[in-house]
Amino acid sequence: MTTSQMHEFAPFSAADLRARAQARLSLELPAAAIDPRQLPHRGDHVLNPDLYQDGLAENAKPAAVLIPIITRDDEAHVLLTRRSLALRRHAGQVAFPGGRIDPEDHGPMDAALREAEEEIGLARALVTPLGFLDAYLTHSGFRILPLLAEVQMPFDLTINRAEVEEAFEVPLRFLMDTNNHTRESRTREGVTRHFHKMPYGEKNIWGVTAGIIRNLHERLYA
């Protein structure tokens, strides 16, 4: 995108985001998303190289998440969820709609759209994919492919309480401001892990979700 094109739309408007995505992203699958032998250059291992285990990338389970973009008052917002408190893993954490890619799914895009329908009732007919970000490798053994997409207004959500506690929106302007990004660490059972964090009010956005948001910033706004 040229300098003149970047000033064509209002900053952090949906039109601006759409133009950036068209110039810098693709709906073709990144190589690291489909070749298990490739180590993605995004993931928990970037901040924690000492914790990386041989075979993690090769054995990682494929997953996909949706990054839904909502327009309110001519400004883009990101739709996020807070996981159910009843879940055994990552209960109460902020996340994007998404999950493991099932054999019945027709690839990562289909999986991300299906999961968004199942978790928050977001109708796939209202979702326009804009492009994939880089594959993200998690320490827990998932290779996540994030799909950036625009959601047509108006829309209704039906929260699946077995999986999601709530859905909420955060202004894209806030998430793309690196002044709101911090890098922190936590030690548990003698093991220290480093992670990105970007708190928004009472919502604690950190870990994989914050790492994917960092990737969004680096791909479109850096």
C-alpha atoms as a printed R data frame, in Angstrom:
    type eleno elety resid chain resno       x       y      z
1   ATOM     1    CA   MET     A     1   0.000   0.000  0.000
2   ATOM     2    CA   THR     A     2   1.390   3.398 -0.976
3   ATOM     3    CA   THR     A     3   1.504   6.400  1.377
4   ATOM     4    CA   SER     A     4  -1.280   8.115 -0.552
5   ATOM     5    CA   GLN     A     5  -3.468   5.019 -0.319
6   ATOM     6    CA   MET     A     6  -2.908   4.787  3.449
7   ATOM     7    CA   HIS     A     7  -4.313   8.306  3.842
8   ATOM     8    CA   GLU     A     8  -7.318   7.600  1.605
9   ATOM     9    CA   PHE     A     9  -9.437   6.157  4.419
10  ATOM    10    CA   ALA     A    10  -9.976   7.220  8.018
11  ATOM    11    CA   PRO     A    11  -7.481   5.552 10.381
12  ATOM    12    CA   PHE     A    12  -8.826   2.324 11.887
13  ATOM    13    CA   SER     A    13 -11.982   2.428  9.817
14  ATOM    14    CA   ALA     A    14 -13.208  -0.828  8.296
15  ATOM    15    CA   ALA     A    15 -12.360   0.559  4.845
16  ATOM    16    CA   ASP     A    16  -8.784   1.256  5.927
17  ATOM    17    CA   LEU     A    17  -8.430  -2.228  7.417
18  ATOM    18    CA   ARG     A    18  -9.925  -3.782  4.294
19  ATOM    19    CA   ALA     A    19  -7.451  -1.957  2.051
20  ATOM    20    CA   ARG     A    20  -4.501  -2.985  4.222
21  ATOM    21    CA   ALA     A    21  -5.629  -6.608  4.255
22  ATOM    22    CA   GLN     A    22  -6.059  -6.637  0.487
23  ATOM    23    CA   ALA     A    23  -2.534  -5.295  0.041
24  ATOM    24    CA   ARG     A    24  -0.748  -7.432  2.638
25  ATOM    25    CA   LEU     A    25  -2.731 -10.615  3.298
26  ATOM    26    CA   SER     A    26  -3.969 -13.521  1.210
27  ATOM    27    CA   LEU     A    27  -6.678 -16.152  1.391
28  ATOM    28    CA   GLU     A    28  -4.160 -18.734  0.216
29  ATOM    29    CA   LEU     A    29  -2.922 -20.951  3.015
30  ATOM    30    CA   PRO     A    30   0.534 -20.046  4.371
31  ATOM    31    CA   ALA     A    31   3.062 -22.820  3.847
32  ATOM    32    CA   ALA     A    32   3.634 -23.190  7.590
33  ATOM    33    CA   ALA     A    33  -0.069 -23.881  8.035
34  ATOM    34    CA   ILE     A    34  -0.156 -26.921  5.788
35  ATOM    35    CA   ASP     A    35   3.365 -28.368  6.106
36  ATOM    36    CA   PRO     A    36   3.860 -29.875  9.582
37  ATOM    37    CA   ARG     A    37   7.610 -30.038  8.995
38  ATOM    38    CA   GLN     A    38   7.865 -26.249  8.951
39  ATOM    39    CA   LEU     A    39   8.346 -24.390 12.218
40  ATOM    40    CA   PRO     A    40   6.079 -21.312 12.183
41  ATOM    41    CA   HIS     A    41   7.942 -18.093 12.919
42  ATOM    42    CA   ARG     A    42   5.070 -17.024 15.181
43  ATOM    43    CA   GLY     A    43   4.245 -18.742 18.434
44  ATOM    44    CA   ASP     A    44   5.012 -19.361 22.088
45  ATOM    45    CA   HIS     A    45   8.456 -20.659 21.131
46  ATOM    46    CA   VAL     A    46   9.522 -17.188 19.943
47  ATOM    47    CA   LEU     A    47   9.393 -15.746 23.465
48  ATOM    48    CA   ASN     A    48  10.276 -19.056 25.107
49  ATOM    49    CA   PRO     A    49  12.908 -20.795 22.962
50  ATOM    50    CA   ASP     A    50  14.250 -22.723 25.965
51  ATOM    51    CA   LEU     A    51  10.889 -24.413 26.435
52  ATOM    52    CA   TYR     A    52  10.597 -25.601 22.836
53  ATOM    53    CA   GLN     A    53  10.595 -29.382 22.549
54  ATOM    54    CA   ASP     A    54  11.714 -31.394 19.530
55  ATOM    55    CA   GLY     A    55   8.746 -32.657 17.571
56  ATOM    56    CA   LEU     A    56   6.336 -29.998 18.814
57  ATOM    57    CA   ALA     A    57   5.846 -28.457 15.371
58  ATOM    58    CA   GLU     A    58   5.572 -31.802 13.580
59  ATOM    59    CA   ASN     A    59   3.016 -33.187 16.033
60  ATOM    60    CA   ALA     A    60   0.998 -30.017 16.570
61  ATOM    61    CA   LYS     A    61  -2.747 -30.371 16.050
62  ATOM    62    CA   PRO     A    62  -4.175 -28.070 13.342
63  ATOM    63    CA   ALA     A    63  -6.571 -25.383 14.553
64  ATOM    64    CA   ALA     A    64  -8.119 -22.171 13.271
65  ATOM    65    CA   VAL     A    65  -9.558 -19.030 14.831
66  ATOM    66    CA   LEU     A    66 -11.653 -16.190 13.473
67  ATOM    67    CA   ILE     A    67 -10.724 -12.530 14.033
68  ATOM    68    CA   PRO     A    68 -14.105 -10.870 13.478
69  ATOM    69    CA   ILE     A    69 -14.054  -7.143 12.668
70  ATOM    70    CA   ILE     A    70 -17.143  -5.124 13.594
71  ATOM    71    CA   THR     A    71 -17.796  -1.534 12.453
72  ATOM    72    CA   ARG     A    72 -19.362   0.887 14.928
73  ATOM    73    CA   ASP     A    73 -19.474   4.663 14.397
74  ATOM    74    CA   ASP     A    74 -17.244   4.268 11.327
75  ATOM    75    CA   GLU     A    75 -14.503   2.629 13.386
76  ATOM    76    CA   ALA     A    76 -13.386  -1.000 13.433
77  ATOM    77    CA   HIS     A    77 -13.686  -3.136 16.556
78  ATOM    78    CA   VAL     A    78 -12.479  -6.683 17.219
79  ATOM    79    CA   LEU     A    79 -14.957  -9.240 18.548
80  ATOM    80    CA   LEU     A    80 -13.458 -11.426 21.276
81  ATOM    81    CA   THR     A    81 -14.791 -14.031 23.690
82  ATOM    82    CA   ARG     A    82 -14.133 -15.029 27.270
83  ATOM    83    CA   ARG     A    83 -14.039 -18.779 27.661
84  ATOM    84    CA   SER     A    84 -16.474 -20.537 29.954
85  ATOM    85    CA   LEU     A    85 -15.432 -20.803 33.589
86  ATOM    86    CA   ALA     A    86 -16.551 -24.445 33.514
87  ATOM    87    CA   LEU     A    87 -13.932 -25.538 30.976
88  ATOM    88    CA   ARG     A    88 -11.093 -27.736 32.172
89  ATOM    89    CA   ARG     A    89  -8.418 -25.876 30.195
90  ATOM    90    CA   HIS     A    90  -7.930 -22.112 29.847
91  ATOM    91    CA   ALA     A    91 -11.170 -21.374 31.696
92  ATOM    92    CA   GLY     A    92 -12.106 -17.702 31.734
93  ATOM    93    CA   GLN     A    93  -9.368 -16.654 29.330
94  ATOM    94    CA   VAL     A    94  -9.929 -14.174 26.522
95  ATOM    95    CA   ALA     A    95  -9.878 -15.865 23.116
96  ATOM    96    CA   PHE     A    96 -10.955 -15.648 19.508
97  ATOM    97    CA   PRO     A    97 -13.785 -17.912 18.328
98  ATOM    98    CA   GLY     A    98 -12.176 -21.064 17.028
99  ATOM    99    CA   GLY     A    99 -10.740 -24.462 17.779
100 ATOM   100    CA   ARG     A   100  -9.383 -27.676 16.360
101 ATOM   101    CA   ILE     A   101  -9.829 -28.400 12.646
102 ATOM   102    CA   ASP     A   102 -12.028 -31.504 12.395
103 ATOM   103    CA   PRO     A   103 -11.721 -34.077  9.610
104 ATOM   104    CA   GLU     A   104 -15.145 -32.997  8.357
105 ATOM   105    CA   ASP     A   105 -14.028 -29.378  7.903
106 ATOM   106    CA   HIS     A   106 -13.068 -28.161  4.455
107 ATOM   107    CA   GLY     A   107  -9.866 -26.547  5.650
108 ATOM   108    CA   PRO     A   108  -9.017 -23.828  8.210
109 ATOM   109    CA   MET     A   109 -11.496 -21.268  6.898
110 ATOM   110    CA   ASP     A   110 -14.408 -23.677  7.199
111 ATOM   111    CA   ALA     A   111 -13.262 -24.657 10.704
112 ATOM   112    CA   ALA     A   112 -13.001 -21.039 11.886
113 ATOM   113    CA   LEU     A   113 -16.467 -20.198 10.534
114 ATOM   114    CA   ARG     A   114 -17.975 -23.371 12.006
115 ATOM   115    CA   GLU     A   115 -16.482 -22.722 15.430
116 ATOM   116    CA   ALA     A   116 -17.734 -19.119 15.415
117 ATOM   117    CA   GLU     A   117 -21.237 -20.398 14.653
118 ATOM   118    CA   GLU     A   118 -21.055 -23.030 17.391
119 ATOM   119    CA   GLU     A   119 -19.526 -20.811 20.081
120 ATOM   120    CA   ILE     A   120 -21.296 -17.481 19.627
121 ATOM   121    CA   GLY     A   121 -23.922 -18.058 16.930
122 ATOM   122    CA   LEU     A   122 -22.207 -15.817 14.380
123 ATOM   123    CA   ALA     A   123 -23.842 -16.688 11.048
124 ATOM   124    CA   ARG     A   124 -21.215 -17.452  8.426
125 ATOM   125    CA   ALA     A   125 -23.344 -15.752  5.777
126 ATOM   126    CA   LEU     A   126 -22.509 -12.444  7.497
127 ATOM   127    CA   VAL     A   127 -18.755 -13.059  7.495
128 ATOM   128    CA   THR     A   128 -16.459 -11.884  4.686
129 ATOM   129    CA   PRO     A   129 -12.926 -13.344  4.936
130 ATOM   130    CA   LEU     A   130 -10.134 -10.809  4.360
131 ATOM   131    CA   GLY     A   131  -7.032 -12.974  4.662
132 ATOM   132    CA   PHE     A   132  -4.962 -15.300  6.816
133 ATOM   133    CA   LEU     A   133  -2.343 -14.203  9.298
134 ATOM   134    CA   ASP     A   134   0.729 -16.328 10.011
135 ATOM   135    CA   ALA     A   135   0.361 -19.728 11.614
136 ATOM   136    CA   TYR     A   136   0.897 -19.602 15.389
137 ATOM   137    CA   LEU     A   137   2.442 -22.539 17.269
138 ATOM   138    CA   THR     A   138   1.342 -22.943 20.879
139 ATOM   139    CA   HIS     A   139   3.301 -24.581 23.675
140 ATOM   140    CA   SER     A   140   0.274 -26.807 24.297
141 ATOM   141    CA   GLY     A   141   0.683 -28.362 20.851
142 ATOM   142    CA   PHE     A   142  -1.624 -26.540 18.440
143 ATOM   143    CA   ARG     A   143  -0.789 -24.965 15.098
144 ATOM   144    CA   ILE     A   144  -3.357 -22.159 14.868
145 ATOM   145    CA   LEU     A   145  -4.210 -20.364 11.648
146 ATOM   146    CA   PRO     A   146  -5.981 -17.008 12.285
147 ATOM   147    CA   LEU     A   147  -8.483 -15.760  9.701
148 ATOM   148    CA   LEU     A   148  -9.184 -12.026  9.611
149 ATOM   149    CA   ALA     A   149 -12.759 -11.309  8.530
150 ATOM   150    CA   GLU     A   150 -15.334  -8.527  8.391
151 ATOM   151    CA   VAL     A   151 -18.796  -9.020  9.895
152 ATOM   152    CA   GLN     A   152 -21.802  -7.500  8.170
153 ATOM   153    CA   MET     A   153 -24.057  -5.381 10.348
154 ATOM   154    CA   PRO     A   154 -26.500  -5.902 11.942
155 ATOM   155    CA   PHE     A   155 -25.938  -9.308 13.498
156 ATOM   156    CA   ASP     A   156 -27.183 -11.321 16.455
157 ATOM   157    CA   LEU     A   157 -25.167 -13.605 18.700
158 ATOM   158    CA   THR     A   158 -26.288 -16.708 20.580
159 ATOM   159    CA   ILE     A   159 -23.699 -17.576 23.212
160 ATOM   160    CA   ASN     A   160 -22.995 -21.261 23.801
161 ATOM   161    CA   ARG     A   161 -22.584 -21.170 27.588
162 ATOM   162    CA   ALA     A   162 -20.848 -24.543 27.625
163 ATOM   163    CA   GLU     A   163 -17.912 -22.952 25.807
164 ATOM   164    CA   VAL     A   164 -18.166 -19.172 26.134
165 ATOM   165    CA   GLU     A   165 -18.873 -16.945 29.131
166 ATOM   166    CA   GLU     A   166 -19.365 -13.775 27.091
167 ATOM   167    CA   ALA     A   167 -18.512 -11.991 23.844
168 ATOM   168    CA   PHE     A   168 -17.257  -8.412 23.816
169 ATOM   169    CA   GLU     A   169 -15.690  -5.858 21.485
170 ATOM   170    CA   VAL     A   170 -12.421  -3.925 21.704
171 ATOM   171    CA   PRO     A   171 -11.589  -0.950 19.445
172 ATOM   172    CA   LEU     A   172  -9.005  -1.910 16.855
173 ATOM   173    CA   ARG     A   173  -7.340   1.454 17.548
174 ATOM   174    CA   PHE     A   174  -6.614   0.305 21.118
175 ATOM   175    CA   LEU     A   175  -5.274  -3.107 20.108
176 ATOM   176    CA   MET     A   176  -2.995  -1.702 17.400
177 ATOM   177    CA   ASP     A   177  -1.428   0.860 19.767
178 ATOM   178    CA   THR     A   178   1.852  -0.658 20.969
179 ATOM   179    CA   ASN     A   179   1.697   1.586 24.047
180 ATOM   180    CA   ASN     A   180  -0.992  -0.833 25.227
181 ATOM   181    CA   HIS     A   181   1.243  -3.883 24.679
182 ATOM   182    CA   THR     A   182   3.406  -5.264 27.463
183 ATOM   183    CA   ARG     A   183   5.639  -8.298 27.788
184 ATOM   184    CA   GLU     A   184   5.376 -10.178 31.048
185 ATOM   185    CA   SER     A   185   6.336 -13.505 32.582
186 ATOM   186    CA   ARG     A   186   4.890 -16.034 34.985
187 ATOM   187    CA   THR     A   187   6.660 -18.787 36.929
188 ATOM   188    CA   ARG     A   188   4.770 -21.966 37.692
189 ATOM   189    CA   GLU     A   189   6.255 -25.153 39.136
190 ATOM   190    CA   GLY     A   190   9.703 -23.692 38.605
191 ATOM   191    CA   VAL     A   191   9.166 -22.943 34.910
192 ATOM   192    CA   THR     A   192   9.115 -19.331 33.721
193 ATOM   193    CA   ARG     A   193   7.108 -18.449 30.622
194 ATOM   194    CA   HIS     A   194   7.105 -15.108 28.813
195 ATOM   195    CA   PHE     A   195   4.030 -13.772 27.019
196 ATOM   196    CA   HIS     A   196   2.436 -10.682 25.507
197 ATOM   197    CA   LYS     A   197  -0.310  -8.860 27.371
198 ATOM   198    CA   MET     A   198  -2.670  -5.986 26.526
199 ATOM   199    CA   PRO     A   199  -5.275  -5.424 29.284
200 ATOM   200    CA   TYR     A   200  -8.477  -3.640 28.241
201 ATOM   201    CA   GLY     A   201 -10.361  -2.470 31.302
202 ATOM   202    CA   GLU     A   202 -11.224  -5.595 33.277
203 ATOM   203    CA   LYS     A   203 -10.482  -7.842 30.297
204 ATOM   204    CA   ASN     A   204  -7.061  -9.483 30.530
205 ATOM   205    CA   ILE     A   205  -5.923 -10.149 26.948
206 ATOM   206    CA   TRP     A   206  -2.729 -12.190 27.066
207 ATOM   207    CA   GLY     A   207  -0.927 -15.299 25.849
208 ATOM   208    CA   VAL     A   208  -1.854 -16.765 22.470
209 ATOM   209    CA   THR     A   209  -4.633 -14.227 21.856
210 ATOM   210    CA   ALA     A   210  -2.295 -11.302 22.508
211 ATOM   211    CA   GLY     A   211   0.374 -12.962 20.360
212 ATOM   212    CA   ILE     A   212  -2.030 -13.211 17.425
213 ATOM   213    CA   ILE     A   213  -3.010  -9.564 17.898
214 ATOM   214    CA   ARG     A   214   0.690  -8.656 17.808
215 ATOM   215    CA   ASN     A   215   0.927 -10.532 14.512
216 ATOM   216    CA   LEU     A   216  -2.041  -8.534 13.184
217 ATOM   217    CA   HIS     A   217  -0.252  -5.313 14.108
218 ATOM   218    CA   GLU     A   218   3.025  -6.392 12.513
219 ATOM   219    CA   ARG     A   219   1.349  -7.522  9.291
220 ATOM   220    CA   LEU     A   220  -0.951  -4.535  8.783
221 ATOM   221    CA   TYR     A   221   0.150  -1.565 10.885
222 ATOM   222    CA   ALA     A   222   3.885  -1.767 11.569
